[in-house]
Amino acid sequence: MSGRLRGQSDVVGVAILLGVTVVALGSLTASIGAVVDSNAATADANRVAADLDRALEPVETTGVNRGRISFSRGELRTVERDLRVLDANGVVRRVRVDALVFTTENRRVAFLAGAVVRGAGKGGRMVTRPPVTASPDVLVVGAPELDASDFAIASTTGKSVVLGTDVTHNRTTLGDGRYRVAVETATPGAWRRYFERANATVTTRNFDDDGVDSVVATYPGERMAYLVVHEMRLEVAHG
């Protein structure tokens, strides 16, 4: 009788051990899968950030230009964004610049107003700076304007798209005054740090109650200001 009980106990013990092993292997497989997905998402984000920097050159380019964006998994879309120049009396110019945004897993890359930003929210990192420059006497606000129709392109098996632009430049003299620059963005941290390094005082404000705040940079003292709109006329084609 005792031998039978010991035999049954052995069988039960083996079954439990096998069950634990299966669960452990399943957890390990899931962990490996998560690491692979995370690495793939990081690689896609790195590649898209570099591609956007090469494909979209609104300041350096005049006329027709072509560039390619490639990613294995994710979505590329446009979102509405505004850039504003303000003086002591309020908004002097408003430019609908819009943004080109790539997302995959929890990774995000955006081209906005000439800047390329990696990440989201307050933790974003600017990898390409916007064409906004200030000296003690002059402020030049470059406003790259996508001028593109709304679109979204998604893929889970690999995608390559061609970004075509036809760039023209239009400079407007705004005159002497005390100026602020406001950029509507979902990554305020990166823009805040950029403007603060340029000796601007930075606040946030929601101009149009659309749920997206603008980072507002106030430059000290009076200076001559110029607004340069780089109209890009972006077209997207499948590669």
Secondary structure, DSSP 8 states (H G I E B T S, - for coil): -HHHHHHHHHHHHHHHHHHHHHHHHHHHHHHHHHHHHHHHHHHHHHHHHHHHHHH--TTT--EEEEEEEEESSEEEEEE--EEEEEETTEEEEEEE--EEEEEETTEEEEEETTEEEESSGGG-EEEE--SEEE-SSEEEEEEEE------EEEESS-EEEEEEEEEEEEEEEEEEE--EEEEE-S-HHHHHHHHHHTT-EEEEE-SSSSS--EEEEE-SS-EEEEEEEEE---EEEE-
